[in-house]
Structure formats: C-alpha cells, structure tokens
Amino acid sequence: MPNQKIKVPFTGTPEQERLLREAIERHRDEKGATMPILQKAQEIYGYLPEEVQLIIAEALDLSLSEIYGVVSFYSQFSLNPMGKHVVSVCMGTACYVKGAGEILEKCEQKLGIKAGEITPDGKFSIAAVRCIGACGLAPVLTIGPDVHGRLVPAQIDGILEKYMKE
C-alpha cells in the first residue's frame, strides 16, 4: 500500500475519556483553558482526532471549528496518530541545503508512506519538521530519542531496518 493515506479508526477508551474530562474540569474556568486542555488531550490520546476535539468543544461551549482552528494552527498538535517510531526529518535551512529533501524522499520510499502518514501496521510515521537545533550534524533525522546526523540517502535503509526488527 505505498503512498496511500491510512485512515485509522478512532479507538479511544473509557479510561482515556475519563482522564480527558478530568482535565477539562481542572482547567475549564482558567483564562486560556483551551491550550492546556488540548495539550493534556494529546498526551492522553497521542493525537487529537475529531472525536476528541468535539468532546472539548462541547465541554467548553465552543464550536468544533474554533477548537480545530487552534489545533491546526500550532505545530505541537497532531491530527493524525503517530507510529511507534516517529521518523522526524529536519527540514530547517542547514539540513535542507545539505540534502534533507533527498533524505525525506528515501524515508518515504523505504516505508511506503509520505510525511504526515502512518504505516498500516502502526509501526512508523514520518514527520517533516523545522529546525531541531542540530545544524552542525546536517542533514539530521531523529527516531524517538535517537539522533542520526551527517546523513546521505544510502544510509537510510540501514537505519530504518534497525527499527523494523524491533
């Protein structure tokens, strides 16, 4: 299924919803409550699907479009589930100039998905990110806490295969 957008059905649990509603109650009367509630929701679910945004909108007496506007504006929020291994390719200026575009393309080719997507098995997702502050190692990608720098496209298969075996 290369290059297909995978629609993952929402699988929230009653426990997750309970935690979300507790967070809403804890913050609802604060000025600017939307941000800490969305941050907690993403911590609970790993991303902010429409179903979660709707719970928050109704609880705060806001429209779904108001919540979506905040979620889609801030890059810290994700509308899509993330894989067990998030491959973050730095596209900041230093990395881009030194070939990050080719690194991203090689990751997409190896995993059969585009940036912003998740593999059908839920094991990998790819994110094209802004500067991660490792300009001296450009081009750079991270997988979880692991930083891989001074990359060339030929290294990508070996790097990803290590995580595929886990």
N, C-alpha and C positions, 0 to 999 in steps of 0.2 A: 504494500500500500504506500509506495513512495509519494511524497508531495500531496497527500490528502490531509485535510483538516479533520482531526479526530474530535468528534463531539462526545464528550464524556458525560454520561448522565449524572445528575446531582444525587449524591448518596449520603447526605447529612444524617447524623444520628440524633436521637432524642437527647442524648447527653451533650452533644455539641450545641443543640438549640437551647438547652437549659443554661449552658455556660454563656451563650450569646445574650440571652435575656437577662441574666445576672449582670453582665457588663453594661447593657443598656440601662438597667435600673441604677447602677452605680454612677453612671455619667450623665444621665438624661437631663438633669437640672443644671449642669455646668454650662457656662458660656463656651461655645465651640465644641459641644459634645460629639459632633459627628466624627471628627478625626480620631479621637481615642476609641470610639466605638468601632469604627471601621478597622483600625489597627488591631484591636482585640479580635474582631471577627476574622480577619485574615490569619491571625495567629491560630485561632481555633480550627478554621477550615482549610487553611493553606492557600486560599484564593477567595475571591468574592463573586460567586455566581449570582445570577439574578434572584434566585430564591432567597438568598441571604440579604441581598440589598432590599428586597421587598419587606422582609421582617423588620429591618432597621427603619425603612421609610415609614411604615405603618406605626411603629412604636414612637417615632419622633414627630409624627404628624407632618411628614414631608412627602413630596411626590417621589416616585421612583426615579424620575428624570433628574431631580435635584441630587439624589444620592449617586446616581450614575455619573453625573457631571463631576462630582468630587473624585469618585473612583477613577474615572478615565483621565482626569487632569494630572493626578500625582503618580509618578512612575513607581512609587513604592508599592502600589496596589496592583494586583494581578486579577484579570477577569477569567483567566484560564488556569486549570490545575497544572501544577508543576510536576515533573518527573522525579523519581527517587534521586536521580543525578541531574542537576541543572548545569548544563554547559553554557557558561557565560563568556561570550567572546567580546572583548573590549573593542569598541569602535571609536574610541577617543582619537584625537588628532595624531598623536605619536604612533599609536597602533595602526590606524588607518593608513598612514603614509608608508608604514613598513609592511603592509600586505595583509591587514586584518580581514579585508574583504575576501581574499582567497582562503584564509583560514576558516571563515564562516561558511563559505561555499563548500569546503571539504567536509566540515562537520555535518552540514545539511545532507550532502551526498552520502556520507557514511551511515547516518542514522535514518535517512529516508524521510526526513521532515524538514520544514522550514522554521526559521526563528519564530518564536511565539507558539509553536506547536509541541505536542507531546507524542511520544511513540505509542502505538496501540497497546503495548504491554505495560505502559506507565513507568517504564524504567528511566527514560531520558526526556528532557525537554531542552530546547535551545533558546537562549536569550541573547540578543544583540544589545549590549549595554554601553553606557557612556563611560568615560574615563574611570578606571578603578584605582588610579594612583600608582601604577607600577610602570611608568613610562620608560624607565631605564631597561625594562625587560621586553619592550615592544617587539613584535606583537604578542599579546598575552591572552590566555583564556583561563578561567577558573572552573573547577568542578568541585562543588562544595568548598571545603577549606583549602583544597589543593590548587596551587598556582603553577601554571606552565607558561614559561616565557621564552623569548627569542625563538619563536616558532617558525617553521616552514611547513607548507602543506603536507609534505611527505611524512611528517611526524604524527599527524592526526590519527591515522588508523591505529597505530601502536598505543597511543594514549587512550583512545576510546575503548579499544579491546580490553585493556586492563579493567575498566569499569564494567564491561559487558560480562566478564567472567564472575563478577560478584553476585 
